[in-house]
Amino acid sequence: MGSPSSELTVVRLPEAVALHARPAGAFVRAAAAFDATIEVRANGRQANAKSILEVLGLGADGGTELAISASGDDAAAAVAGLAELVAGLA
């Protein structure tokens, strides 16, 4: 097993999608599938990507940029998977 890695990517929420209950729930469930520590930033706020209350607290509306960062053995997969999920929200 190699040393833990860190990854960061920035994605934009689709214009028609706010990160409210249903999309936030999908995001948190996807994040929980990874062992990595994952954080998401938007609107000058930071949240644990595995906490529904923190993700909802970001107040991310459609078109908002999300900075997704992860550290740990599966950090690259976590960031890629969450970025893909965000891009596919509708």
Sine and cosine of phi, psi and omega as CSV:
sin_phi,cos_phi,sin_psi,cos_psi,sin_omega,cos_omega
0.00,0.00,0.78,-0.62,-0.03,-1.00
-0.98,0.18,0.00,-1.00,0.03,-1.00
-0.96,0.27,0.51,-0.86,-0.01,-1.00
-0.87,0.49,0.56,-0.83,-0.01,-1.00
-0.91,-0.41,0.21,-0.98,0.07,-1.00
-0.83,-0.56,0.61,-0.79,-0.01,-1.00
-0.68,-0.74,0.46,-0.89,0.05,-1.00
-0.54,-0.84,0.67,-0.74,0.13,-0.99
-0.56,-0.83,0.39,-0.92,0.06,-1.00
-0.86,-0.51,0.78,-0.63,0.03,-1.00
-0.77,-0.64,0.38,-0.92,0.01,-1.00
-0.94,-0.34,0.74,-0.67,0.10,-0.99
-0.89,0.46,0.64,-0.77,0.10,-1.00
-0.83,0.56,0.56,-0.83,-0.07,-1.00
-0.81,0.59,-0.59,0.80,-0.10,-0.99
-1.00,0.06,0.07,1.00,-0.11,-0.99
-0.82,-0.57,0.84,-0.54,0.17,-0.98
-0.99,-0.13,0.43,-0.90,0.00,-1.00
-1.00,0.07,0.91,0.42,0.02,-1.00
-0.99,-0.12,-0.30,-0.96,-0.22,-0.98
-0.75,0.67,-0.85,0.53,-0.10,-0.99
-0.93,0.37,-0.79,0.61,0.03,-1.00
-0.89,0.45,-0.61,0.79,0.03,-1.00
-0.90,0.43,-0.63,0.78,0.04,-1.00
-0.89,0.46,-0.68,0.73,0.03,-1.00
-0.89,0.45,-0.65,0.76,0.00,-1.00
-0.89,0.46,-0.74,0.68,-0.03,-1.00
-0.91,0.42,-0.67,0.75,0.03,-1.00
-0.89,0.46,-0.66,0.75,0.02,-1.00
-0.91,0.42,-0.67,0.74,0.00,-1.00
-0.89,0.45,-0.62,0.79,-0.04,-1.00
-0.91,0.41,-0.32,0.95,-0.01,-1.00
-0.97,0.26,-0.18,0.98,-0.04,-1.00
-0.96,-0.28,0.51,-0.86,0.06,-1.00
-0.98,0.19,-0.38,0.93,-0.06,-1.00
-0.87,0.49,0.44,-0.90,0.19,-0.98
-0.99,0.14,0.84,-0.55,-0.12,-0.99
-0.82,-0.57,0.74,-0.67,0.07,-1.00
-0.82,-0.57,0.49,-0.87,0.06,-1.00
-0.75,-0.66,0.65,-0.76,-0.01,-1.00
-0.83,-0.55,0.63,-0.78,0.08,-1.00
-0.31,-0.95,0.55,-0.83,0.08,-1.00
0.81,0.59,0.57,0.82,0.02,-1.00
0.97,0.26,0.16,0.99,0.00,-1.00
-0.90,-0.44,0.39,-0.92,0.01,-1.00
-0.81,-0.59,0.61,-0.79,-0.01,-1.00
-0.64,-0.77,0.51,-0.86,0.20,-0.98
-0.95,0.31,0.86,-0.50,-0.08,-1.00
-0.92,0.40,-0.18,0.98,0.00,-1.00
-0.99,-0.15,0.10,0.99,0.00,-1.00
-0.91,-0.41,0.92,-0.39,-0.02,-1.00
-0.86,0.50,-0.65,0.76,-0.02,-1.00
-0.91,0.41,-0.64,0.77,0.02,-1.00
-0.93,0.37,-0.66,0.75,0.00,-1.00
-0.91,0.42,-0.69,0.72,0.06,-1.00
-0.88,0.48,-0.58,0.81,-0.01,-1.00
-0.92,0.40,-0.21,0.98,0.04,-1.00
-0.93,0.36,-0.42,0.91,-0.01,-1.00
0.88,0.48,0.63,0.78,-0.08,-1.00
-0.99,0.12,0.92,-0.39,0.06,-1.00
-1.00,-0.02,0.14,-0.99,0.04,-1.00
-0.82,0.58,0.68,-0.74,0.00,-1.00
1.00,0.03,-0.11,0.99,0.00,-1.00
-0.95,0.30,0.66,-0.75,0.10,-0.99
-0.99,0.15,0.73,-0.69,0.07,-1.00
-0.92,-0.39,0.80,-0.60,0.11,-0.99
-0.99,-0.15,0.91,-0.42,-0.04,-1.00
-0.96,-0.29,0.85,-0.53,0.02,-1.00
-0.80,-0.59,0.52,-0.86,-0.01,-1.00
-0.56,-0.83,0.50,-0.86,0.12,-0.99
-0.67,-0.74,0.63,-0.78,-0.03,-1.00
0.69,-0.72,0.02,-1.00,-0.09,-1.00
-0.88,0.47,-0.55,0.84,-0.02,-1.00
-0.94,-0.33,0.49,0.87,-0.04,-1.00
-0.86,0.52,-0.70,0.71,-0.03,-1.00
-0.89,0.46,-0.70,0.72,0.01,-1.00
-0.91,0.41,-0.62,0.79,0.00,-1.00
-0.89,0.45,-0.76,0.65,-0.02,-1.00
-0.89,0.45,-0.71,0.71,0.00,-1.00
-0.90,0.45,-0.70,0.72,-0.01,-1.00
-0.90,0.43,-0.67,0.74,0.00,-1.00
-0.95,0.33,-0.61,0.80,0.06,-1.00
-0.89,0.46,-0.66,0.75,0.03,-1.00
-0.90,0.43,-0.66,0.75,0.04,-1.00
-0.87,0.49,-0.74,0.67,-0.01,-1.00
-0.87,0.50,-0.71,0.71,-0.02,-1.00
-0.88,0.47,-0.50,0.87,-0.05,-1.00
-1.00,-0.04,-0.02,1.00,0.01,-1.00
-0.91,0.42,0.65,-0.76,0.05,-1.00
-0.55,-0.83,0.00,0.00,0.00,0.00
